[in-house]
Amino acid sequence: MRNHLETYVYDMRAALDIIGNLKEYIKEEDRTEYLELLNQTEQWIYDDGESATKDVYKSKLEHLQKIGEATKLRSRFHESFKPRAKEFQNVITSTHQKVLEIPGDSHITADEKAELLKT
């Protein structure tokens, strides 16, 4: 359990570093506080943690994961959302093009076409 906690501390600290891949998915003030907690936990591991029980390590890991896993989840959501946003934009562009191609003598009025192009 100690190794899991230590690995989690190192991984999260690297991911939240200035060039880390999770930095943009957490507020700056929360990131600063969380990095401080990670540093304190690392220090604890090498000091008082030497004689700690498995349950104490598990508790500390769970506490860190409350923030860390939420940040990872936001990252996964945004990464999966990017391609979907592009697909959606393509549908909008295609729809606008079709609206522009509606002939002037169609049953669709100019006001209705204008309304369709607003979206």
C-alpha positions as a Markdown table, in Angstrom:
| # | Residue | x | y | z |
|---|---|---|---|---|
| 1 | Met | 0.0 | 0.0 | 0.0 |
| 2 | Arg | 2.9 | 2.3 | 0.7 |
| 3 | Asn | 4.2 | 1.8 | -2.9 |
| 4 | His | 0.7 | 2.6 | -4.3 |
| 5 | Leu | 0.5 | 5.8 | -2.3 |
| 6 | Glu | 4.1 | 6.9 | -3.2 |
| 7 | Thr | 3.4 | 6.2 | -6.9 |
| 8 | Tyr | 0.2 | 8.1 | -6.8 |
| 9 | Val | 1.9 | 11.1 | -5.3 |
| 10 | Tyr | 4.6 | 11.1 | -7.9 |
| 11 | Asp | 2.2 | 10.5 | -10.8 |
| 12 | Met | -0.2 | 13.2 | -9.8 |
| 13 | Arg | 2.5 | 15.7 | -9.0 |
| 14 | Ala | 4.0 | 15.2 | -12.5 |
| 15 | Ala | 0.5 | 15.4 | -14.1 |
| 16 | Leu | -0.2 | 18.7 | -12.4 |
| 17 | Asp | 3.2 | 20.2 | -13.0 |
| 18 | Ile | 3.5 | 23.3 | -15.2 |
| 19 | Ile | 3.8 | 21.1 | -18.3 |
| 20 | Gly | 1.6 | 18.3 | -17.0 |
| 21 | Asn | -1.3 | 17.0 | -18.9 |
| 22 | Leu | -3.9 | 17.6 | -16.1 |
| 23 | Lys | -3.0 | 21.2 | -15.2 |
| 24 | Glu | -5.8 | 22.7 | -17.3 |
| 25 | Tyr | -8.5 | 20.5 | -15.7 |
| 26 | Ile | -8.2 | 21.9 | -12.1 |
| 27 | Lys | -8.5 | 25.5 | -10.8 |
| 28 | Glu | -5.1 | 27.1 | -10.1 |
| 29 | Glu | -5.8 | 27.6 | -6.4 |
| 30 | Asp | -7.0 | 24.0 | -6.1 |
| 31 | Arg | -3.9 | 22.8 | -8.0 |
| 32 | Thr | -1.6 | 24.8 | -5.6 |
| 33 | Glu | -3.3 | 23.4 | -2.5 |
| 34 | Tyr | -3.3 | 19.8 | -3.9 |
| 35 | Leu | 0.3 | 20.0 | -4.9 |
| 36 | Glu | 1.1 | 21.1 | -1.3 |
| 37 | Leu | -0.9 | 18.1 | 0.0 |
| 38 | Leu | 1.0 | 15.8 | -2.3 |
| 39 | Asn | 4.3 | 17.2 | -1.1 |
| 40 | Gln | 3.2 | 16.9 | 2.6 |
| 41 | Thr | 2.2 | 13.3 | 1.9 |
| 42 | Glu | 5.5 | 12.4 | 0.3 |
| 43 | Gln | 7.3 | 13.9 | 3.3 |
| 44 | Trp | 5.0 | 11.9 | 5.7 |
| 45 | Ile | 5.8 | 8.7 | 3.8 |
| 46 | Tyr | 9.5 | 9.1 | 4.5 |
| 47 | Asp | 9.1 | 10.3 | 8.1 |
| 48 | Asp | 6.2 | 9.2 | 10.2 |
| 49 | Gly | 4.9 | 6.9 | 7.4 |
| 50 | Glu | 7.8 | 4.5 | 7.9 |
| 51 | Ser | 5.9 | 2.8 | 10.8 |
| 52 | Ala | 2.3 | 3.4 | 9.6 |
| 53 | Thr | -0.2 | 0.6 | 9.1 |
| 54 | Lys | -1.7 | -0.5 | 5.8 |
| 55 | Asp | -5.0 | 1.1 | 6.7 |
| 56 | Val | -3.4 | 4.5 | 7.3 |
| 57 | Tyr | -1.7 | 4.3 | 3.9 |
| 58 | Lys | -5.0 | 3.3 | 2.3 |
| 59 | Ser | -6.8 | 6.2 | 4.0 |
| 60 | Lys | -4.3 | 8.8 | 2.8 |
| 61 | Leu | -4.5 | 7.4 | -0.7 |
| 62 | Glu | -8.3 | 7.6 | -0.8 |
| 63 | His | -8.1 | 11.2 | 0.5 |
| 64 | Leu | -5.7 | 12.1 | -2.4 |
| 65 | Gln | -7.8 | 10.3 | -4.9 |
| 66 | Lys | -10.9 | 12.3 | -4.1 |
| 67 | Ile | -9.3 | 15.3 | -5.9 |
| 68 | Gly | -7.0 | 13.5 | -8.2 |
| 69 | Glu | -9.5 | 11.1 | -9.8 |
| 70 | Ala | -12.0 | 14.0 | -10.3 |
| 71 | Thr | -9.3 | 15.9 | -12.2 |
| 72 | Lys | -8.5 | 12.8 | -14.3 |
| 73 | Leu | -12.2 | 12.4 | -15.0 |
| 74 | Arg | -12.5 | 16.0 | -16.3 |
| 75 | Ser | -9.5 | 15.4 | -18.5 |
| 76 | Arg | -11.1 | 12.2 | -20.0 |
| 77 | Phe | -14.4 | 14.0 | -20.6 |
| 78 | His | -12.8 | 16.9 | -22.4 |
| 79 | Glu | -10.6 | 14.7 | -24.5 |
| 80 | Ser | -13.6 | 12.6 | -25.6 |
| 81 | Phe | -15.6 | 15.8 | -26.1 |
| 82 | Lys | -13.2 | 17.4 | -28.6 |
| 83 | Pro | -13.9 | 15.1 | -31.5 |
| 84 | Arg | -17.6 | 15.3 | -30.8 |
| 85 | Ala | -17.5 | 19.1 | -30.9 |
| 86 | Lys | -15.9 | 19.0 | -34.3 |
| 87 | Glu | -18.5 | 16.6 | -35.6 |
| 88 | Phe | -21.2 | 18.8 | -34.3 |
| 89 | Gln | -19.7 | 21.9 | -35.9 |
| 90 | Asn | -19.6 | 19.9 | -39.2 |
| 91 | Val | -23.3 | 19.2 | -38.9 |
| 92 | Ile | -24.1 | 22.9 | -38.3 |
| 93 | Thr | -22.0 | 23.9 | -41.3 |
| 94 | Ser | -23.6 | 21.3 | -43.5 |
| 95 | Thr | -27.1 | 22.4 | -42.4 |
| 96 | His | -26.3 | 26.1 | -43.0 |
| 97 | Gln | -25.1 | 25.2 | -46.5 |
| 98 | Lys | -28.3 | 23.3 | -47.2 |
| 99 | Val | -30.4 | 26.2 | -46.0 |
| 100 | Leu | -28.5 | 28.6 | -48.3 |
| 101 | Glu | -29.3 | 26.3 | -51.2 |
| 102 | Ile | -33.1 | 26.4 | -50.6 |
| 103 | Pro | -34.6 | 28.0 | -53.8 |
| 104 | Gly | -36.3 | 31.4 | -53.5 |
| 105 | Asp | -39.6 | 30.0 | -54.8 |
| 106 | Ser | -39.7 | 27.4 | -52.0 |
| 107 | His | -42.5 | 27.2 | -49.4 |
| 108 | Ile | -39.9 | 28.2 | -46.8 |
| 109 | Thr | -40.0 | 32.0 | -46.3 |
| 110 | Ala | -37.0 | 34.3 | -46.1 |
| 111 | Asp | -37.7 | 34.8 | -42.4 |
| 112 | Glu | -37.7 | 31.1 | -41.8 |
| 113 | Lys | -34.4 | 30.7 | -43.6 |
| 114 | Ala | -33.0 | 33.6 | -41.5 |
| 115 | Glu | -34.2 | 31.8 | -38.4 |
| 116 | Leu | -32.5 | 28.6 | -39.4 |
| 117 | Leu | -29.2 | 30.4 | -40.0 |
| 118 | Lys | -29.2 | 32.0 | -36.6 |
| 119 | Thr | -28.5 | 28.6 | -34.9 |
